[in-house]
Amino acid sequence: MNDAKSMDENLDEFKRLSFEINQTKEKLGKESEAIILLNSLPDTYKEVKVAMKYGRDNISTDSVIGVQIRKQEFRKW
């Protein structure tokens, strides 16, 4: 993710790239997609990344996006 872009811009780019990959013979599974998104988060999400990687049996893209939204809202306070 690019810190110079908004979260929405970064997510749009991620979704576009994921869509393009899935249009080829190489398909990303939902959990692989979530892990790629999680690993692309900036260092400010370090604690979140660790908690999500090691505190869950499975990871979904929606859960990673939800964490990003909550963290962004928390920063506004």
N, C-alpha and C positions, 0 to 999 in steps of 0.2 A: 504494500500500500504506500501511497505517496502522501506524506504529511502535508504537502502544499495543497492537496485537494481535499474537498469535503468528504465526509463519510459516504454521503449519497453518491458522489462522483466515483469514489473508489469501489463501492458496491456495484454500481452500474457497469463499471469496467470489468470487474470480476465476473459478473453474470454474463456479460458479452463474451468474454474469453471462454468461460465454461460452456456456453452454448456452441461456440465455434468448435471447441474440442469434441463435444458430443455429436457434432455433425460429421465427424470423420469416423474412421473405423475404430479409433481409440475412444472408448467410452469411460467416463469417470463415474464411479459409484458415488452415491450420496455421501457416504462417510468419508471417502477420499476427498471429495469436493470440500467438505466441512474442514478436514484437516489442513488442506491447502489454504483455505481462507483463514483459519486460525493461525497458521504459521506466517501468514502475510501481515498480521497485525503489527503495528509499531511497538517499540519497546515500552511505551507507556501502558501497554496491556500485559506486561510480563506476568504479573500475579494471576490475572484472568486466564492467560494461556496455560500456565502450569495447573491451575485448578481444573480447567476444562479437560486438559489432556489426561491427567492422572486421577481425577475425581469422578469419572464417569465410565460406564461400560461401553457407551457409544456416543457419538457426537453427530449432531445434525447441523446443516447450514443454518437453519432457522434459529437454533440455540446460539450459534456464534453471532449471528446478526442481532439477536435480541440483547446479548451482552454488550455489543458495541453501542446499541441505542441507549441502553441504561447507563453505560459509562459516560457517553456524551452528555446525557441529561444531567448526570451527577456533576460533571465538570461545570455546567452552567450555574450551579448553585454557588 
